[in-house]
Amino acid sequence: MRVLGVDPGLTRCGVGVVEGVAGRPLTMLGVGVVRTPVDADLSHRLLAVEQGIEQWLDEHRPEYVAVERVFSQHNVRTVMGTAQASAVAMLCAARRDIPVALHTPSEVKAAVTGSGRADKAQVGAMVTRLLRLGAPPKPADAADALALAICHIWRAPAQNRLQQAVARHTTTAPTRAPITSKGRTA
């Protein structure tokens, strides 16, 4: 499985590609950051993020795109920029019919470090170890993108089995007669 992880942001959008399967050593195929100038118009910044992600999709041809799920932060301006960059990443994937998975920061931290409350340094250290790198990827946005890809590779098989089981259950479950107001079946 080849996954492009995207840590969305307007100033620095982390991107990283990891290949492998759960239970086996993983391989980093690329890592970087799509940067946009802080003083540029929002529309041009979003266009730059789109162009950067498209280049990564062209170069690495991932089977999945894993994007950090945007959560409410104290700074509304920051969360809006993150949400906009996240939407651009999802749009780029959808254009190519590549499935997108959203993972919360705590899911990613828990998958990579064992603790949903791990700090950036712990995530960077574990990404370095899991991918057998010489040093943690810099900046932290790049390490976070790799962590997203790793999280998806490890979680996707279980999530797919769960979704298939739910689908099987809903298609084979017997239908029940509605219960009337007097507690009897209709």
N, C-alpha and C positions, 0 to 999 in steps of 0.2 A: 504494500500500500504506500502510495506517495502522497504526502499531505503538505500543502502550503499553509503555514500558520501566519495569521495576521493579528498583530497587536495594534489596533487602530489608534490613530492620532493625527492631528493636522500638522503639527510641527515635525514630529518624528513618527512615522508609521513603520513599526517593526515587521519584517518579513523573514520567514525562514522555511526551508524545505527539508523534510525528513522522510526517509524511506525505511520501511521495515514492516514487521508484523509483531503482534504482542507475543512476549515470551522469548524473543530472539534479539540479538544486538541490533541497534538502530544505526542508520548512517545519515549524517548531515550532508545534504547536497548543495546547500547554499544558505547564506544568512546575510542580512543587510538591513538598511533603513531607507525608506523613501522620505526625503526631507522637503519641506516647503518653507519659503521665506515668511516670517511672521508678519512682515509689512505688506504682503501681497493681498489682493482682493480675494475674498472667500471663494468665489467661483473659480479663480485661477488656481488657488491652493487645492481645491477638490479635483480639478482637472489634472494637476500634477500628481496627486495621489492615484488617480485612475490610470494615468499613463505609466506610472511606476509599477503598479500591480499588474497591469497588462503585460509589461515586459517580463515580470517574473512568471506569469502564466505561460507566455510564449516560450521562455527559455526552459522551464522545468516541467511543464505539462503534468500538473498534479491531478490525481484522481479525486481528491477532496480538498476543500478549503475550510480550515478551522479558524473562526473569528472569535475574539473575546467578546462575550456578551456585555453590553453596556449596562452599567448599574448607576444608580443615583449617587452623585457625589455632592459635596457641599458647594462646589463652584459650578453653577449652572452653565457658565460660558464654556468651561472645560468639558463638561459632559455633552454639551451640544456638538462641539467639534469632534469629540470621540464618536458620537452617534453618527455624524455625517460621514466620517471616514469609514466607519463600519458599514454603512449603507453602500458606499462606493465599492468596497471589497465584495459585498454580497452581489451587487449588480454585475461586477466584472465576472464573477463565477457563474451567475445565472445566464449571462450572455453566451457562455460556452457550455451550458448545461452541466456544470460541475456541481455536485451536491455540496451544500454548505452546512456546517455544524457550528452551533454557538455553545461556548463553554464559559462558565463564570470564572472569575479570578480564583475563587476558593476551590473550585473543582480542579483547575489546572495546578494550583499549588499542592493540593492533596494528592493528585496523581503523580506528580513529579517528586515531591519531597516527603509525602506521608502526612503532612500537616496543612490544613487549609488556611492556616495563619502564618505561614512561612514568609520571611521578608525577601526582598529582591536579591540580596546576597546569597541566601540559601537556595533560591530558585536557580540563580546563575551557576552556583557550585554544582548542583545536581545535574543541570543540563550539560555542563562540562564533563562530568563523570559519565553520564549515560551515553553521551555521543563520543566519548573518548577524545576530547579536544585538549589542546595544549594549554588553553586559558579560557576563562569565561568570555563569551561574546560581548562586545561593547557596541553601543550603549545597552542598558538594561532592556530597552524595547526589543532589541534583536534577540536577546536571551529569552524574553517572554514569548516572542513569536515561535521560537523553537520549542518552548515548553508547551505551547498550544498544540503544535503538531504532534508532539510526543503524547500528550494527553489524549488526543483524538485516536491515534493509532492504538493506544492501550484500551480505551473505553469503547470504541466503535463496535468491536465484535460482540461484546455483552449487550450493548444497546440494540444492535440489530437483532440478536436472538430474542430479546425482550419484546421488541416491536412485532416480530414474527409470531411469537406466542400470543400476544394480545390480539393480533389480526386473526389467528386461527381460532381463538376462543370466541371472538365476536361473530365469526362466520358459522361456527358449529354450535354455539350455545342455544339451547332450546328457548323458544319464546314463551313468555308467561302471559296468562290472561290478566288483564288489568283488575285491580281490586276495587270494588265499589265502596261507597261511603259506609256501608254496613259491615265491611270486612269480608265480604264474600267475593269470589271471582265472578267476573261477568260472563 
